[in-house]
Each structure stands twice: as C-alpha cells, then as structure tokens.
C-alpha cells in the first residue's frame, strides 16, 4: 500500500468515525432516549482532523494513540451492550482499527530517508 492510499483510508475512516459517534449517541441508539451528552465523545476526534486531511506525519503519529481509546470503547461496548448498540460498537471497533492500521502505514511510508 502506498502513502496516498493509506492517507485516503485514514481520512475516510476518521470522518466516518466522527459521524458514527454523533449519529450513535444522538439518534441511532443513545444511552438516554432523545440523545445524550455522550455525543461529546466525538470532540477529541476533531483535534487531528485538520492535520490528517493535510497529511501531516506528526498528526498521524500522535493520533494513533488517541484512536486506541475508541478501539477499546468499541470492544467493551460490543461485548456488553445489547441490540443495535452492539452492532454500532462493532462498527466503531472496525473504523478505529482501520484508522490505526492506515495511519501506521502512512507514517511508515512517509518516514524521512526511506528508500
């Protein structure tokens, strides 16, 4: 996989994860009917968005640490929640893992001095 494809996959999965978090907690399967404050969990994902879209290597590096919280939340909620929330948690896990994998690939392909 080259850097361009890794960049596109990472940016797409980050945007999809932001939209999923908002839709999940506001409309699809909120913890409290009518929406909940848990929708604010998407705010930390907005921090690396600009750098990821611009292809900044450093942003990709530190955002892989941030995304692990979403990966963990998805795994925990996929094993403990019921109903549609379980499926949404599985999707969150998938998107977070996809972002992590593609961000690592992007960082490796763009390292300085790479032959």
PyMOL commands that set and color helices and strands:
alter all, ss='L'
color gray80, all
select helices_A, chain A and resi 3-28+37-47+49-54+57-80+84-109
alter helices_A, ss='H'
color red, helices_A
deselect
rebuild
show_as cartoon
